[in-house]
Amino acid sequence: METATLRQPASFRLNSKLLAILKERAKASNRSLNNYVESVLLDAVYFEPNETTAVAIEEARSGKELEKLDLDNFKSELFK
């Protein structure tokens, strides 16, 4: 027997463009708007990146210029 998750009604004011995007994505996912928004919020609240990902996120946010790849060297290393 499954236990029901208690849900409480809530009301939010959202930017109309944001709401339109959320509705489009919910429809594309074949989900109700409520279910889609709830899943997005759950991901935002409970997702904790691992250490490597957290470092990469911080590096990207810092605006530091990343090392440019030498694609010719990369290809030659790849196909040795």
N, C-alpha and C positions, 0 to 999 in steps of 0.2 A: 504494500500500500504506500503510495507516494504522499508526502506531505506537501500541502500547498504553500507557496511562497506568499507571504503577506505583502500586499501592495497598497500603497497609500496614494490617493489622487494628489496631483500637484499641478500648479499652473505656472507657466513661464511666458515671458514676453521675449520673442526672438526677432532678430532682424528678418525682414520679409525675404530677402535674397537667401539667407541661410536656411530658412524654413523651406523655401522652394527646392533647394539642393537636397535637403534631408528627405523631402517627399520623393524626389526623383530617385535617390539612392535606395530608399525603402522599396519603392515600386520595382526597381531593377533587381532587387534582392528577393522579390516576391514576399515581402514582409509588411506588416502594418507599420505605420509611422511610429507608434508607441513602442513596438518591439524593437525596431531599428534604433531609435534614440536610446532606449534602455541598454541595448548591447554595446553601442558606442560609448556610453558613459561607463559601463562596467569595464570595458577594455581600458579606458582612460584612468580609471581609479585603481584597478588591480594589476595592470601590466607593469612589471618592473624589469627593465632590461638587465641582462647579465653584465658583468664588469667590462668585458670587451666592447659590447655595444654601447654602454654608458660612456666609455672613453671616446669612442668614435662619434657619438652624438655631441659630446662636449667639444671635441675638436672641430666638428662641422659648425657648431654655433659660435665658436671663437672667431671665425672669420680668417683664421690663418690660411695662407695660401698653401695648398697641397703640392707635394712634389709632382712635377710633370713626368708622365711616363714616356720612356723612350720606346715607342712602339716597334721600331725596327729591331732593337735589341730584344724586346719581349718576344717577338715572333721567332727570332732565331733561337732563343732559349727554349721556347715552347716546342719547336719542331726539331730538336736535336735527336 
